[in-house]
Amino acid sequence: MTKQAPTPQLLALVHLFYPAVEQLGQFAPLAASDMPELPRRLLAHQQHMTVTVEAWQGVSVQVDVLARHETATHYARKILLRRSDSLQVVQFGIMRVNLPLLSSPVRAAIQEAAAPLGRVLLQHGVLTQVELYDLWRILPAAELAGWLGAATGEPLFGRTAGIDCDGARAVELLEIVASTPSAPPP
């Protein structure tokens, strides 16, 4: 994999939970046209990943919060999305929310962590626009590979993105999909 410096968006998100990016994996940016078909369909778009992953899996997903980081103005979490029927992990993610840009009920629902972020935003009628920053090919470190079912040396694919909520950039995301589909692609 070609060694390139991670983007500021990727670094900011990863450093919330890992001192070094390499503790999560080795990231290389790539174009959508260079991705295999399934990861491209799952990641190369400007939609909520909750909606995309649930369409891919054919079942709702639930959030499993691995770690949280909170300040007076920001809430971040490291998560797994799991199929609601089998609890199989289908996505790893890191999200950071600028809390003052959201209403109190939306902030409370996000911090409660009972539902994936996309579902919370949609259920509360928040007008959103997703902006895809970058697509990534990732050689995962052991922890990430284990969560997402990747064999040693098997690449995973992910993206960094931002979400404008009611016209303001309120959310930044790192989303990495599991290596093996358990349902037909959307």
Stockholm file with secondary structure:
# STOCKHOLM 1.0

chainA/1-186         MTKQAPTPQLLALVHLFYPAVEQLGQFAPLAASDMPELPRRLLAHQQHMTVTVEAWQGVSVQVDVLARHETATHYARKILLRRSDSLQVVQFGIMRVNLPLLSSPVRAAIQEAAAPLGRVLLQHGVLTQVELYDLWRILPAAELAGWLGAATGEPLFGRTAGIDCDGARAVELLEIVASTPSAPPP
#=GR chainA/1-186 SS CCCCCCCHHHHHHHTTTCSSGGGTEEEEEECGGGSCHHHHHHHSSSSCHHHHHHHHHTSCEEEEEEEEEECSSEEEEEEEEEETTTCCEEEEEEEEEEGGGSCHHHHHHHHHTSSCHHHHHHHTTCCEEEEEEEEEEEEECHHHHHHHTCCTTCCEEEEEEEEEETTEEEEEEEEEECSSCSSCCC
#=GC SS_cons         CCCCCCCHHHHHHHTTTCSSGGGTEEEEEECGGGSCHHHHHHHSSSSCHHHHHHHHHTSCEEEEEEEEEECSSEEEEEEEEEETTTCCEEEEEEEEEEGGGSCHHHHHHHHHTSSCHHHHHHHTTCCEEEEEEEEEEEEECHHHHHHHTCCTTCCEEEEEEEEEETTEEEEEEEEEECSSCSSCCC
//
